[in-house]
Amino acid sequence: MSTTTLGVIGTGMVGLGAARRAVDAGLSVVLSNSRGPETLADLVAELGERARAATPAEAASAGDLVIAAVPLAAHERLPRAELAGKTVIDPMNYAPNSDFEVPELDSNELTSSELVQRHLADAQVVKAMHNIGPKQLLELFRPTGAPDRTALPLSGDDPDARKEVADLLGLLGFDAVDLGALADSWRSEPNTPLYALPYVGQPPSGLTAKEFVAWVQQAPGVPAPAARVEELAAAAVRGPAGFRME
């Protein structure tokens, strides 16, 4: 594949997990966050010579492909000019709360990735790496053809961009299941069978939303083959948008 540098905007658990997997797979990464490159010195030292720190705009410019691993509530702060013409991986999920609610998402008029695409009108947004936890991302990668290779869903309006992200996922050690346009990305969002559970198994009963998130963050990975991902996507029924922590 042509991607040799992954730009990473946001170094929370998702961005850091993607960066670690990319470095291990032989890619260079340019890391950025809202606090400034100097706050990433220890992380860059840990990741090694393939990693460097920059501002979000610089990471966007440097990346052959960029992952925007920021909270959805912060998506309008993504650097639009520097992301123009880029394929942007969107791992964001809608988590409505008293400080952030989007009527167009609540009514299912838009998916969260369509909202991001509207902001990044000159980029090609691909929903991916949003329904698997960082721990499982770092545990479940396998070489091509492995019998227990895991698949991840992706959605996007541009076929070439979807292919680019599928190729990246392949390099990172995962098969890809193409769900089509961003309007169909709800099939792998929170409140569907494809969100988190295929990669961790059944959680203990009686967990609150916060306890469920904590459980997923530490649960051992469970392989989910492409056929299973396709089956779960086809069976999804659209319900209320977003994962509510409250």
N, C-alpha and C positions, 0 to 999 in steps of 0.2 A: 504494500500500500504506500501511498505518497506521503502520508502523515509521518513526520519525524519529530515534531514538537507539539506537545499538548499544552495549551494555555489553560491555567486553572484560576478562576475567579472565585474566591471563597475557600478558606482553609479550615472549615469545620470538619466534622466527621466524614461527610460525603466527599468533599474536595480532597481531603487528605487521603482517604481510601483510594480514590481514583489516581492521585499522584503516585502513591506507593506502588500500585499495580502497574502503572505506566512505566515508571522507572525500572521496575523488575523485568518488564517485558522489553526493555531496550530503548524506550523513547526518552527524549529530553522533555523536561517539564519547566514551565515558567509559572511560578506561584505568585499569587497576589491576594491581598485582603483589604479590608477597609481601614486598617490601622497602620499600614505602611510597610515597605520592604524590610526595614530594620527589625521589625518584630518577628521576621521569619528566618533570622540568621541560624538559630539552633536547628530548625527543621531542615533547612537547606544543607547544613553540615551533616545531618543524619542521613538525608537521602543521597548525598554524594555528588559526584562531579556532573551528573546528568541534570541536576536541578539548580535553578537560580531564582532569586526573588525580584519582583518588579511591582509596579503599580497595576491596578486593573486595566487601565488603558494600554500599558506596555505589554501586559500578558495577552490582551486581546490582539494586539498588533503582531506579536511574535508567534502566536500559535497557528500552526497549520489547521488545527481544529481546536475549539475552545469549549470547556465545560463551565457553565455558569452555575456554580454550586452555592448560591446565595438563597436566603429565605425568599419565598415568592413575594412577600410584602416589600422586598427591596429590589424587585426586578426593574423598576423604572430608573434605578441608579446605575444600571449596566451601561457601559460606554458604547452608545449607539454608533458613533462615527467609526470607531476602531473595529467594531464588529461587522460593519457593512461588508457584504460579500463573503462572509465567513459562514461555515457550518457551526452552529452553536448547539451543544448538547444541553438539554434542559432536564435536570434531575429534580426540579422543584415540585413540591406537592402543596396543595391548598390546605391550610389549617386555619379555618376561620376562628376568630376570637373577638373579644369586645373591642380590640384596637384595630382589627383588620378583617373587614368583610367586603366582598365584592358581589353586588347584586347579580351581575351577569353570570357569575359562577354559581351562585346559590340557585338561580333559576335554570341552570343547565343550558343557558343560551350560548355560552362559550365553555370550552375546556380551559384549564389553567395554561396549557401550552399555546392555545390560540391567543390568550391574553398576552403572553410573552412575545409571540410572533408579531402581534400588533405593535408592541413597543419597538421590537427589533425588525422593523419593516424591510430593511435592506439586507438582512441576514437570512439564513435558512435554518430554522429551529427544528431540532429533532428531539422528541421526548425519549429519554433512555436513562438507564441507571438510576431510576427513581423508585423502583419497587423492590429493591434488594438492599439489605443493610450493608454498611461498610465492612463489618466483620465477615459476613458471608461472601462479599466480593473478594476478600483477601484469602478465603479458604476454598472456594469452589472452582477456581480456574483450573482448566485441564488442557492438555494438548489437543490439537485437531484430531478427530476420530476416536478419542477416548470414549469407552462405553458409558462412562458416568459424566459426560460433558453436560454442563448446565447451559440453558438458553435464557436470554433476556429479551423482552419485547421492546420494540421501538416503533415510533410513529413520526411522520413528518409529511409536509406537503410537497417537498421536492424529492423526486426519486433518486437523483444523484447524491443528494445529501444523506438520504437514508442508506444508500449503498456505502458511502464514506464511513458512517457511524457503524454499520454492520462490519465493515473491514476492521475498524478499530477494535470493536468487541472481540472479533476473531483473534486479533493480535494479543488482546488481554486475556484470552483463554476461555471465551464464551461463544456459543452459537447465538444467532440473532433470529428472532421471529418478527417479521414485518407485519404490523397491524394496519398499515395504510396511513391515511391522512391524520392531521392533528385533531380533526373533529371526532375521530374514533379513538383518541388516546385515553378516553375515560375508561376503556376496557381494562386498563392496567393501573388505574388510579386507586387511591384509598376507597374502601367500601366495595371492592370487587375481589373475587377469589384469587386474582393474580397479584394482589398486593401483599408482599412480605411472606405470607404463610407458605407458598410453595418452596421456599428456600430455608425454612426453619422447622416445618412440621407443625403439629397442633400444640397451641400454648395451654398452660394450665387453665382450668375454668375459674371464672369469677374475677378476672383481672380488670382493673380500671384501665382507662385509656393510657394513662401515664405508666402504669405498671406493665401494660402490654408493650409499649415502646421500650421500656427498660429491659424487658425479657428478650425482645427481638435483638437488641443491641449486644446481648451476651450469648445468645443461643448458638449452638454449633450449626454449621451449614448442612443443608440437605440438598443433594443434587436434584435438579428439575430439568428433564430433557425437553427438547423442542416440541415433541408430540404432546407432552403434558401442558406446556405453555399455550400451544395452539388450542387445545381442548378447553382450557380454562377461559381463554379470551373469547372463544365462540359462545361459551355458556354465560358470560357476564350479562347482568341486567342492570341498566342504569338507574341509580337511586340518587339520594342526596349527595351533593358534591362535598368533598373535603373531609379531613380527619379532625375531629373535634377533641381537644384535650380537656376541655372544661365540662 
